[in-house]
Amino acid sequence: MSTLGGHVLVLNQDYQALSVCSVERAVGLVFLQKAEMVAARSDRALRSTRASYPWPSVVRLKRYVRVPYRKVLLTRRNVLRRDGHRCVYCGAAERLTIDHVLPKSRGGPDSWENLVAACTPCNNRKGNRTPDEAGLAMRKRPFRPSHVMYMRDLIGTGEESWKPFLFAA
């Protein structure tokens, strides 16, 4: 069982966020000289009988890793997560459903740009119309989220040292 709890942000050689790994994995990458430590936590340290080492928070790979385009799967859960679990029309957080901006019966596709979170009253009010036809204004336009945004939401903001790498994307 591990006593090194926590997460470490892994950056590609060009400083783009790649993933999040365990502290053990990050330490292994650094000691094998496959990665360098970009940021360390000041409140913790790794200790052996003879030495003390910084606790990694962000590491950067020394060789560039080519990653194919990472798509975030289009699911109900991910649409709700993208929209902050709020109705895009009124901002309500209760009784949420998924709404097609351009109704499916009128040729609206199942896509990131056409699906939004909507509360049941707003979805019923909109009916088989577009938001403009129903007199509903969208608080924000739907978009395809990046894997970095998904990673940020999944793990949380992580640590303060992660912000330049996650919120710049």
Secondary structure by P-SEA (a helix, b strand, c coil): cccccbbbbbbcccccccccccaaaaaaaaaacccccccccccbbbbccccccccccbbbbccccccccccccccaaaaaaaacccccccccccbbbbbcccccccccccccccbbbbcaaaaaaacccccccccccccbbbbbbcaaaaaaaaccccccccccccccc
